[in-house]
């Protein structure tokens, strides 16, 4: 059975890039969110196996969304994808339960590798 994925990124271009890379590698993209509120609602509604989560969204930051996922007991694995690569931000994301942190720009191989490991 294909693993289900929710893609969270405010950029339509980035969501499309991630979707194409994942679907080309056998993943099933079940939803997309452009902001934090959608990311939280869709995560609990869809219960995907995996969530790709941008850290900078128009209404929230990814680490705050991770806190909600953690507090509410969401079982989905999360891979953070962000242009923000400062060590403190990466470490906070990982501390809050992200299985990997990918810094933009990235290659399809880097993305698929991180998601496969998660």
C-alpha positions as CSV (number, residue, x, y, z in Angstrom):
1,X,0.0,0.0,0.0
2,X,1.3,3.5,-0.9
3,X,2.2,5.8,1.9
4,X,-0.1,8.8,2.2
5,X,1.5,12.3,2.4
6,X,0.2,15.7,3.3
7,X,2.3,18.5,1.8
8,X,2.4,21.8,3.7
9,X,4.1,24.8,2.0
10,X,2.8,28.3,1.2
11,X,4.4,28.2,-2.3
12,X,2.3,26.4,-4.9
13,X,5.5,25.9,-6.9
14,X,7.2,24.1,-4.0
15,X,4.1,22.0,-3.3
16,X,4.0,21.0,-6.9
17,X,7.7,20.2,-6.9
18,X,7.4,18.0,-3.8
19,X,4.2,16.3,-5.1
20,X,5.8,15.4,-8.4
21,X,8.9,14.0,-6.7
22,X,6.9,11.9,-4.2
23,X,4.3,10.6,-6.6
24,X,7.1,9.7,-9.0
25,X,8.5,7.5,-6.2
26,X,5.3,5.7,-5.3
27,X,3.8,8.0,-2.6
28,X,0.2,9.0,-2.5
29,X,-0.3,12.8,-1.9
30,X,-3.6,13.0,-0.1
31,X,-3.7,16.7,0.6
32,X,-1.9,20.0,0.4
33,X,-2.0,23.0,2.8
34,X,-0.8,26.6,2.2
35,X,-0.9,27.8,5.8
36,X,-0.7,26.6,9.4
37,X,-4.4,26.4,10.0
38,X,-5.0,24.2,7.0
39,X,-1.9,22.1,8.0
40,X,-3.5,21.4,11.4
41,X,-7.0,20.8,10.1
42,X,-5.9,18.5,7.3
43,X,-3.4,16.5,9.4
44,X,-6.1,15.5,11.8
45,X,-8.8,15.0,9.2
46,X,-6.6,12.9,6.8
47,X,-4.3,11.2,9.3
48,X,-1.5,10.8,6.6
49,X,1.5,8.5,7.2
50,X,3.8,11.5,6.5
51,X,3.7,15.3,6.5
52,X,6.2,17.5,4.7
53,X,6.1,20.8,6.7
54,X,7.5,24.2,5.7
55,X,8.8,26.2,8.6
56,X,7.8,29.6,7.4
57,X,4.0,29.9,6.7
58,X,1.9,33.1,6.4
59,X,0.0,32.5,9.7
60,X,2.3,30.3,11.8
61,X,5.8,28.8,11.9
62,X,6.3,25.0,11.4
63,X,7.7,24.4,14.9
64,X,4.5,25.8,16.4
65,X,2.5,23.4,14.2
66,X,4.8,20.5,15.4
67,X,3.9,21.4,19.0
68,X,0.2,21.1,18.2
69,X,0.8,17.8,16.5
70,X,2.7,16.5,19.5
71,X,0.3,17.8,22.1
72,X,-2.7,16.3,20.2
73,X,-1.0,12.9,19.7
74,X,-0.9,13.0,15.9
75,X,0.8,9.7,14.7
76,X,2.0,11.1,11.3
77,X,5.7,11.3,10.8
78,X,6.9,14.8,9.9
79,X,9.8,15.9,7.6
80,X,10.5,19.6,7.8
81,X,11.5,21.4,4.6
82,X,12.5,25.1,4.9
83,X,14.8,27.7,3.5
84,X,15.7,28.4,7.2
85,X,18.7,26.3,8.0
86,X,20.1,27.8,11.2
87,X,21.2,25.1,13.5
88,X,19.0,26.3,16.4
89,X,15.9,26.1,14.2
90,X,16.8,22.7,12.7
91,X,17.5,21.4,16.3
92,X,14.2,22.7,17.6
93,X,12.3,21.0,14.7
94,X,14.0,17.7,15.5
95,X,13.5,18.1,19.2
96,X,9.8,18.6,18.6
97,X,9.5,15.3,16.7
98,X,10.4,16.0,13.1
99,X,12.2,12.9,11.6
100,X,14.3,15.0,9.3
101,X,15.0,18.6,8.3
102,X,15.7,19.4,4.6
103,X,17.0,22.9,3.7
104,X,15.8,24.5,0.4
105,X,17.0,24.3,-2.3
106,X,17.2,20.5,-2.3
107,X,17.3,17.8,-5.0
108,X,14.6,15.2,-5.5
109,X,17.0,12.5,-4.3
110,X,17.6,14.4,-1.0
111,X,13.8,14.7,-0.5
112,X,13.0,11.1,-1.3
113,X,15.9,9.8,0.7
114,X,14.8,11.8,3.8
115,X,11.2,10.7,3.4
116,X,12.1,7.1,2.9
117,X,14.2,7.1,6.1
118,X,11.3,8.8,8.1
